């Protein structure tokens, strides 16, 4: 098992980890599977945008594997994806569409991947840099609102689904992550001014400790 899943986080380190995600057979909080699809479909764009915004709001981000099928609920396995479907997923096209709805822009990388002759599209989404990702405008599809203006898409601990954040627990978790990022930036600012040790560079995991020391706790 890749080290990232042992920790409950997602940091893809080469083909071995990607192959594991494909063969894992189920979704995780940091791993979302999608069926074989073509990017030019509006339905595809909405589903990928929801997943990417949700993944960007998680610590360490996440991975989307396109080219899977769900023969029974909760069980995923490789599907047949054509060369045309794979080629339709380009970095520029995805960025242009998704980041027209997401603010701040989602940082990601997309790449084709082949395993045992099966073709996939792998989208690796980075955790947000400074502020949580928010959907900036609505999207209607088939007479219903599929992207909601002002919604913060998230993947809860309680359910592997990319959906607007709805629980106090999830909101607290996201606020803590954003707050710690701000404190980490504050530490870096004072480090650059020479008021704190220059090494090692601050980490977000140090933020809570720093806040407690600053408040004299």
Buried (B, 14 or more C-beta within 10 A) or exposed (E): EBEBBEEEBBBBEEEEBBBBBBEBEEBBBBBBBBBBBBBEEEEBBBBBBBBBBBBBBBBBBBBBBBBBBBEEEEEBBBBEBEEEBBEBBEEEBBBEBBBBBBBBBBBBEBEBBEBEEBBBBBBBBBBBEEEBBBBBEEBEEEEEEBBBEEBBBBBBEEEBBBBBBEEEEBBEBBEEBBBBBBBBBBBEEEBEEEEEEEEEEBEBEBBEEBBEEEEEE
